[in-house]
Amino acid sequence: MISTDSSDLIQLSHRMHADVDHVKGIEDQVPSERWRVRQDVRMPTPAPRERAAAAIRADILKGTFGPGDFLPGQRELARLCGVAFNTVGEALKLLEAEGLIEVIPYKGSRVLRPASTIAVRWRTTGRVLPVDVDALGAGTGLKVERRHATDEIARALGGQAEMNVVVRQSVLEYDGAPWALRHLHFPAFVVDDARVLTSPESVDEMQVLAEHGFGETGHISHLSAREAAAEEAQLLRSGGSPVHVIRRISFSEDRPVCCELMTIRADRVLFSRSGGSVPSPFKSP
């Protein structure tokens, strides 16, 4: 944890209290001509944890604490922000969910490097990949589960509601930070033959399908957008920002053999598409 002398702490305390007061009184700073639009609507008062998170976030964003720095301890942050000890703990959880910090047990809260923007391209395979990547790769945190399919997945696989499927979930990272979640759903008749898909072993799933007589002969992809679920936001470290969802169905002859869901951070990904001859300087965003 970084050390701070008394004068620095006093300055930091003043700065954080100012940030908290700014959040408390933000409605007073709205231009009067805009405020008069709906004077009958009462502005909601941010919860204490949100005010504390806003104060700490402000110091991170303006560089008071840089990437790799540890924040002051939780008790010190509580004093500086003028809130309870437990409230600071809740505020730190909010900042961790946003990907601004990581909370390391017995060490403290460390500021993370901001996630870089990624240019991705929709390939002819029906998948989205970063422009400088040729294959998705295995991802991290591979988890394999047997479960009942949702109605959406059951329809995509041409089966009945709550049909049995095997789901392979992984987190895709780029430049050290998550950018997408990948869920591959396989029907029972596929995994009965290709049993390796039921083990938490890193494999090329499409190659496994081909080796067991389920080689892809066609695919269809759809793109949609929605709010991130709580678990998705936690895994993506996105703070609940919206996500793009690409649903890709893989067919072997006339049978769906896999339904793949890619849940993509909308705040980090820039979709790119080009055609013809494009000069190199214009190929990057």
Buried (B, 14 or more C-beta within 10 A) or exposed (E): EEEEEEEEBEEBBEBBBEBBEBBEEEEEEEEEEEEEEEEEEEEEEBEBBBBBBBBBBBBBEEEBBEEEBBBBBBEBBBBBBBBEEEBBBBBBBBBBBBBBBBBEEEEBBBBBEEBEEBBBBBEEBBBBBBBEEEEBEBBEEBEBEEEEBEEEBBBBBBBEEEBBBBBBBBBBBBEEBBBBBBBBBBBEEBBEEBEEBBEEEEBEBBEBBBBBEBBBEEBEBEBEEEEBEEEBBBBBBBBBBEBBBBBBBBBBEEBBBBBBBBBBBBBBBEBBEEEEEEEEEEEEE
